C-alpha cells in the first residue's frame, strides 16, 4: 500500500510566510512604485495557523517609519489581491506591518 500523504518538514503557515517575504518587494514595486523612495528590508513574517492574519516585520533605512506603516496599511487590500494571484491558497491573510526594532539602523 502506497502512502499518498506527503510529509512536509515545517508547517504550512511557515511556508506561506516565507513566500510572502519573498514576494512582497515585487508587490510593492507593482502596487506603489514611486511612493516609497527609500530602502525597506522585510525581515520576517508570522502567519497565524488558520492563515487569517500575517504580521510583516520590516526595517527601514530612513526615519519616516510612521509614514511607511501608514502607506503599507493603506494598500493592504491591494497586497491581498496581488497575493491572491501569486499564492496557491484559499485564504489570503490580512496584513499588519510592524517596524522591526531588533536590527539597529546606522545613522550616516
Secondary structure, 3 states (H helix, E strand, C coil): CCCCCCCCCCCHHHHHHHHHHHHHHHHHHHHCCCCCCCCEEEEEEEECCCCCEEEEEEEECCCCHHHHHHHHHHCHHHHHHHHHHHCCCCCCCEEEEEECCCCCCCCC
